[in-house]
Every structure is written in structure tokens, then in C-alpha cells.
């Protein structure tokens, strides 16, 4: 008896990629995670400096080299005139509008509350509660490239 006759053969096709909705969720979720780390570092009095790998071609030798460089992460929040912290969520370079009335910021009173709101926002993104807002912002961002 042959070994292959004991095996079960099926037709299989590997799924290619992830749906665009999931890609956008993951992108925003990762950026919110960076903001959480930045806020936590500022609260603890540390400097948050994530690194990324950068590839370049050495002009003298012509070979490709990879180095680690610091990645700049900008704060999504600022202090308003009334002393409260306004958190603006961004997708790419565009601000996400949370409702149809043009509200684009979440107001918090202190740094601890900022961390809680960022965690809640990350959870909401991962659960798909902001899919419509992300899609609208993504469409506006793509429209800017078509000009």
C-alpha cells in the first residue's frame, strides 16, 4: 500500500491579503498605540523615541545599508484656551470627524483621563465602531492625491 493513498488531498487557495477595512483599522490602532506610549512617557517624565529601520545606498561603495533611526511621533493633543486637553484623532494627515456636525476633538481634563480616552478609542477602532469615520477620512485623503 502506498503512503500517498492514506493522505487526504484537497484543493486549497491561500487568502491574499486583508480586507481594506481591516487594514485601515490596524493602521489607526497602531497609531493610537503610539500616542498611548507617548502620553505614558510624558506622564513618567521619559522621552518616547521609537526607532525604525531605514535603508539607503552608500554613495561611495554603491551597496545598500540599513540603519536604525529615531521616528518622530507628534502629539495628537493640545491644551485649549480653557485649560482642558483636546485630543484630535488623525488618519494619515487628516483629522477624523466624529459626527456630521464637524466635531473633531475629544475634551479631557488631565493626563490620566487622556490615557483612558486613548485606550477606549483604540478599543473602539479595533471593534469597528469608527469604520464609517475612517472610511470617510480615508476617501478624503485619497482624493487629495488625485489632484
C-alpha positions in Angstrom: 0.0 0.0 0.0 1.3 3.4 -0.9 1.9 6.2 1.6 0.1 8.7 -0.5 -3.1 6.7 -0.7 -3.5 7.2 3.1 -3.5 11.0 2.8 -6.5 13.3 2.1 -5.9 15.6 -0.8 -8.0 18.9 -1.1 -8.0 22.0 -3.3 -6.6 24.9 -1.4 -6.1 28.6 -2.1 -4.3 30.9 0.2 -6.1 34.1 1.0 -4.3 37.1 -0.5 -4.1 40.0 1.9 -6.5 41.5 4.3 -9.7 43.5 3.6 -9.2 47.3 3.3 -11.5 47.8 6.3 -9.2 45.7 8.5 -6.1 47.4 7.1 -7.4 50.8 8.0 -8.4 49.6 11.5 -5.0 48.2 12.1 -3.3 51.3 10.8 -5.3 53.6 13.1 -5.0 51.2 16.0 -1.2 51.2 15.7 -1.0 55.0 15.6 -3.3 55.2 18.7 -1.0 52.8 20.4 2.0 55.1 19.7 0.0 58.0 21.1 -0.7 55.9 24.3 3.0 55.2 24.6 3.9 58.9 24.1 1.4 60.1 26.7 2.6 57.5 29.2 6.2 58.5 28.6 5.4 62.2 29.1 3.5 61.3 32.3 6.5 59.4 33.6 8.9 62.1 32.5 10.6 60.0 29.9 11.4 60.6 26.3 9.5 58.4 23.8 11.7 57.7 20.8 10.7 54.7 18.8 13.1 53.5 16.1 12.6 52.4 12.6 14.9 50.7 10.1 16.0 53.0 7.2 17.6 51.6 4.1 19.9 53.8 2.0 22.5 53.4 -0.8 26.1 54.2 0.2 27.3 56.7 -2.5 30.9 55.6 -2.2 30.5 51.8 -2.4 27.1 51.6 -4.0 25.8 49.0 -1.6 22.6 49.1 0.3 22.8 49.6 4.1 20.2 49.6 6.8 20.4 51.8 9.9 18.2 52.4 12.8 16.9 55.9 13.1 14.6 57.7 15.5 11.0 58.1 14.4 9.3 61.4 15.3 5.8 60.9 16.8 3.8 64.1 17.1 1.2 64.6 19.8 -2.4 64.4 18.8 -3.5 66.7 21.7 -3.1 70.3 22.7 -4.2 72.5 25.6 -7.1 74.7 24.7 -7.9 78.2 26.0 -10.0 76.9 28.9 -7.1 74.7 30.1 -8.6 71.4 29.0 -6.8 68.9 26.8 -8.2 68.5 23.3 -7.4 65.1 21.7 -7.6 65.1 17.9 -7.6 61.6 16.2 -5.8 61.5 12.9 -5.8 59.1 10.0 -2.8 59.9 7.9 -2.6 63.7 7.8 -6.4 64.2 8.1 -8.4 64.7 11.2 -11.3 62.2 11.9 -14.7 63.9 12.2 -16.6 62.1 15.0 -20.0 63.3 13.8 -21.7 65.2 11.0 -21.6 68.5 12.9 -17.8 68.8 12.4 -16.7 67.8 15.9 -13.2 66.5 15.6 -11.8 66.6 19.1 -12.4 64.9 22.5 -12.0 67.1 25.5 -10.3 65.7 28.6 -9.3 67.3 31.9 -5.9 65.8 32.7 -3.2 63.3 31.5 -4.7 60.3 33.3 -8.0 60.9 31.6 -6.2 61.3 28.3 -4.6 57.8 28.7 -8.1 56.3 29.5 -9.6 58.0 26.4 -6.8 56.8 24.2 -7.3 53.2 25.4 -11.1 53.5 24.9 -10.5 55.0 21.4 -8.1 52.1 20.5 -10.7 49.6 21.6 -13.5 51.3 19.6 -11.3 51.2 16.5 -10.5 47.6 16.9 -14.2 46.7 17.4 -15.1 48.6 14.2 -17.1 51.4 15.8 -15.3 54.1 13.8 -15.3 52.3 10.4 -17.6 54.9 8.8 -15.5 57.8 10.0 -12.2 56.1 9.0 -13.6 55.3 5.5 -14.7 59.0 5.1 -11.3 60.3 6.2 -9.5 57.8 4.0 -11.6 58.8 1.0 -10.8 62.5 1.6 -7.1 61.6 2.0 -7.1 59.7 -1.3 -8.9 62.5 -3.1 -6.0 64.8 -2.2 -3.6 62.6 -4.2 -5.8 62.7 -7.3 -5.4 66.4 -7.9 
